[in-house]
Amino acid sequence: MQDRTLTLIQDDGKEILCDILFTYHSEEFNKDYVVFQVRGEASASAAIYHPEDNGKGSLERIESDEEWEMLEELLNDYASSMEDSCSSGCSGCSGCSFDEECGGCGECQH
């Protein structure tokens, strides 16, 4: 299984570990995005992703309202699909009550 985490490095050098929820390429904006959640926090965020040859890459802030609206819609669809699969159970767990606070059962690899 590939690594589904990213590390944000703040200006002061502090590292913040995040879980990647999903990635998305927009034909409309011709950009790649990564949607992620800081470990231990309930809210999600996103950034423009610029891949590099070393397999790492860099992130850029999203500035346009249109891009945020698109990503918010995708995140809502993602949350709905997670809720459906977690509340009914899946091969990885016996079901949970997915909500914004818990972020899912944690046992699944959705």
C-alpha positions in Angstrom: 0.0 0.0 0.0 1.4 3.4 -0.9 1.9 6.1 1.8 -1.2 8.2 2.2 0.4 10.9 4.4 2.1 14.2 3.8 4.2 16.4 6.0 3.6 20.1 6.1 6.6 22.2 7.2 5.8 25.5 8.8 8.0 28.6 8.5 9.4 27.9 12.0 10.4 24.4 10.9 7.6 22.6 12.8 6.4 19.5 11.0 2.6 18.7 10.8 1.6 15.2 9.8 -1.5 14.9 7.6 -3.5 12.1 6.1 -4.3 12.4 2.4 -8.0 12.0 1.8 -7.9 12.0 -2.0 -6.1 13.6 -5.0 -7.8 15.1 -8.0 -6.8 16.4 -11.4 -9.0 19.2 -12.8 -9.2 19.4 -16.5 -11.0 22.8 -16.1 -8.1 24.4 -14.2 -5.4 22.0 -15.5 -4.1 21.5 -12.0 -3.5 18.6 -9.6 -4.9 18.9 -6.0 -4.4 17.1 -2.8 -7.2 17.1 -0.1 -5.9 16.3 3.3 -6.7 16.3 7.0 -4.2 17.2 9.8 -4.0 14.3 12.2 -6.2 14.8 15.2 -8.3 17.6 13.6 -11.8 17.3 12.2 -11.5 19.7 9.3 -10.0 19.1 5.9 -8.0 21.4 3.7 -6.5 21.3 0.2 -3.7 22.6 -1.9 -2.4 22.6 -5.5 0.1 19.8 -5.9 3.2 20.1 -8.1 4.8 16.7 -8.5 8.6 16.5 -8.7 10.9 13.8 -10.2 12.0 12.6 -6.7 8.5 11.4 -6.0 7.9 14.1 -3.4 6.5 17.4 -4.8 5.5 20.8 -3.5 2.2 22.4 -2.5 0.8 25.8 -3.4 -2.0 27.7 -1.8 -5.4 27.8 -3.6 -6.3 31.4 -4.2 -9.5 31.2 -6.4 -13.0 30.9 -5.0 -13.9 28.8 -8.1 -11.3 26.2 -7.2 -12.4 26.1 -3.5 -16.0 25.6 -4.6 -15.0 22.7 -6.8 -13.0 21.1 -4.1 -15.7 21.6 -1.5 -18.2 19.8 -3.7 -15.7 16.9 -4.2 -15.1 16.8 -0.5 -18.8 16.6 0.2 -19.1 13.7 -2.3 -16.2 12.0 -0.6 -17.7 12.4 2.9 -21.0 11.0 1.6 -19.4 8.0 0.1 -17.3 7.4 3.3 -20.5 7.7 5.4 -22.3 5.2 3.2 -19.5 2.6 3.3 -18.7 3.0 7.0 -22.3 3.0 8.3 -23.1 -0.1 6.4 -19.8 -1.8 7.2 -17.1 -2.9 4.8 -14.6 -5.7 4.6 -12.3 -3.7 6.9 -14.7 -3.1 9.8 -18.0 -3.9 11.3 -19.4 -0.5 10.6 -19.1 2.8 12.4 -21.0 6.1 12.6 -18.9 8.3 10.3 -19.2 11.9 11.2 -17.0 15.0 10.9 -15.7 14.6 14.5 -14.3 11.1 14.3 -13.4 11.2 10.6 -14.4 7.6 10.2 -13.8 4.3 12.0 -10.0 4.4 11.5 -10.1 0.7 10.9 -11.0 1.0 7.2 -8.6 1.9 4.5 -11.1 3.8 2.3 
